[in-house]
Amino acid sequence: EGKIIQVVDGTWQVRVLGDPKLPDYWEEYLPGKIAEIKAVQDECGHKCFSFIVMSDLHYPLNISKLTPWIAKRIAEACDIKFIICLGNTQSKEAYETKEQVLEENELVKEMLSPIADRLLRTQGNYDGNYGVLGSSYYVYRIPPQEMFNYIYRGVGFVGDVHFDKSGNGYYVDDTANNVRYIMLNTQNTPYVLNINDTQKFSNVDNFRFGQSQYDMVVE
């Protein structure tokens, strides 16, 4: 169930439904790279741990659609527990309406679904911004509580996640390897609107951790 058997290049292969066939250059490259990672793991034994990092997928670029499947292959082959996404999954395009951004967020969530059980996400400076006013782009912003639902809520399925008071920063422990992953949001700017409902502090141009994230790290 959930799998298909097919003949590829004269050999039988079992593939999960929905798993796209990667381009030939990836199929040729991945086995060697996986072997390299395993060699390092074999050399280090219990003294090393591994994780995967991806960033700036900017859906719907072609490579962004393949990245989760590539990461899934590596994670499963090398027994890697966590995959980290550092944000900017939203397209660079300045959408005119909030609805367009939310629709894209759903597509991004679907794109990342193959690795949802291992994924630690945070927000990038483009994520959640939209709107054009004259010559200014990204003048509006989706409220932080809604962005939490699209980016951070799913992290709770990965492990015992502890959020800071803003809900933008969190940490999760890999107890087997005695490692703590601390995820922060450099776009944790105050949600303050001008009289015309444009954002006072654009996340695209303003970088800020916020006191609640400092408090979590210190504690």
C-alpha positions, -999 to 999 in steps of 0.1 A, spaced: 0 0 0 13 34 -9 40 19 -32 44 10 -68 67 -14 -86 80 -4 -120 108 -12 -144 135 15 -147 164 9 -170 157 -28 -171 155 -33 -134 126 -36 -109 123 -8 -84 99 -1 -56 90 36 -52 66 54 -28 36 69 -45 43 106 -51 81 102 -50 93 119 -82 119 103 -103 149 125 -97 169 137 -127 196 114 -139 224 137 -126 210 134 -91 205 96 -94 242 94 -104 254 118 -77 235 107 -46 250 72 -41 285 85 -40 276 114 -16 257 90 7 287 67 7 309 97 18 286 106 46 284 70 58 322 68 57 325 98 81 298 83 103 317 50 104 350 66 113 335 87 141 311 62 155 292 74 186 313 106 188 295 123 158 260 132 148 245 144 115 219 168 104 208 182 70 203 220 63 184 236 35 176 273 29 160 297 5 139 272 -14 117 301 -28 89 279 -40 81 271 -68 116 269 -82 124 235 -97 152 227 -73 130 236 -43 105 209 -53 132 183 -54 151 193 -23 128 176 2 130 143 -17 168 145 -19 170 153 18 146 124 25 168 100 6 200 110 24 183 111 59 169 76 55 201 61 40 223 77 67 199 75 97 198 113 101 172 124 126 167 161 119 164 182 87 166 220 92 150 246 70 163 281 76 134 299 59 126 318 28 104 291 14 81 318 0 87 331 -35 106 363 -39 77 376 -59 58 404 -42 23 391 -41 -5 417 -40 -28 399 -16 -26 380 16 -47 352 1 -20 346 -25 6 342 2 -15 318 22 -22 297 -9 15 295 -15 21 285 21 -2 256 17 18 245 -14 50 249 5 36 227 33 27 201 7 62 203 -8 79 198 26 55 169 36 79 141 27 102 153 55 76 166 80 85 140 106 121 153 107 117 190 98 128 219 120 116 251 104 121 288 110 110 320 92 130 339 66 128 376 58 105 371 28 81 347 44 47 363 52 53 396 35 33 408 5 18 438 -12 29 467 -35 23 504 -27 37 527 -54 74 518 -57 75 500 -23 73 462 -21 63 439 8 44 467 26 20 443 44 27 414 67 8 383 78 3 385 116 28 364 137 0 341 151 -10 331 116 27 325 106 30 303 136 3 280 122 20 278 88 57 275 99 61 265 135 31 245 146 41 214 126 75 213 144 57 199 174 53 166 156 91 162 153 99 159 190 95 175 224 97 212 213 100 241 237 89 275 223 99 309 237 71 334 246 69 348 211 64 314 194 92 323 170 121 306 187 123 271 201 147 243 210 145 205 207 168 179 222 185 150 205 189 131 238 207 101 222 235 124 210 233 149 239 227 177 214 203 206 217 191 224 185 182 260 191 161 276 163 158 314 163 140 338 140 161 368 129 129 385 116 112 386 150 103 423 146 74 439 164 40 436 146 32 473 145 10 488 117 8 523 103 -25 542 99 -29 527 64 -23 492 78 11 489 62 38 474 84 60 498 104 89 474 105 93 454 73 107 419 79 125 421 45 148 449 57 147 447 95 166 420 114 159 414 151 159 385 174 136 399 202 139 397 239 120 365 243 145 347 221 174 361 241 157 350 273 153 315 260 189 312 250 201 326 283 178 303 304 
